[in-house]
Amino acid sequence: MPELPEVETTVRGLKTKVLERTFVDVWSDWEKLVKKPGNFEEFKRIIKGKKIKKIWRRAKNIIFDLSRGCSLLVHQKMTGHFLVGTWKIEAGSWKPIGKGPLSDPYNRFIHIIFFLADGRMLALSDARKFAKVELWKTSELLNSQEFKKLGPEPLEKSFTFEKFKEVLLGSPLSPRLRRVKQVLMDPNIIAGIGNIYASEILWRAKIHPEKNVAKLDEKELKLLYQNIKKVLSLGVKLGGESFSDYRKPDGTKGDFDTERKAYKREGQKCQRCGTKIKRIKVAQRSAFFCPHCQKL
Ligand SMILES: [Zn+2]
């Protein structure tokens, strides 16, 4: 699933490609992806003629602020990713025009296309079809419960070590009894961290994924905080990971894979100590760690 680095990479890519462009039409063969408004014809009617004024990210959401006070929100969920290019229908499915990275097999699951006034298209490829597309009044989106509940953005300057400790340990909804990996992945505590980067952060901080956050000492908290910033920034710098379905808006792969130390490396040697990486379940999700470097 795309996490903060992948969503940020998408947003940065889209900014260079589709800002100030106008939607002229929308096509979909899986209208259920559009959750709001529930009626696809209504969605189409509203989106037509709207210009993209701003593209930004909050947690794992991509938001296009449009003309006339509208916002288009997309959560890519498991396998969704945006692509910009031109396609044509061939034997019932969309094929990219011309050769290039858009022909990557992971880019062929096109279920929504936004047609732009300049002739190009903004397409959502989504193999599992779990993505969420919603149209909001911008003011209502910013004031929505879903947005208000979200935790701080870990790459922002305002996410200081004090702020980190406060959200991790100090809130009235204290996650004191929860395991660190689960806490890291809770978007209402810290926004944007999912399964891949949680395992990578914990490996680098040498903390066991099941360690109770209340039992982390000051040194461990500092290491955890520093590695959240470090790993996510590195992910953004490298354009995200692409051993899953994720691709950048031009269809190419991100380069984080070379930095992957723990995630889906079970049975392989830890790059620090040579012990085999283990996989366990924490709150129904896989966690990958080195049993020697990350002791409980
Ligand atoms: Zn190790």
Boltz pocket constraint, residues with backbone or C-beta under 6 A from the ligand:
constraints:
  - pocket:
      binder: B
      contacts: [[A, 270], [A, 271], [A, 272], [A, 273], [A, 274], [A, 275], [A, 290], [A, 291], [A, 292], [A, 293], [A, 294]]
      max_distance: 6.0
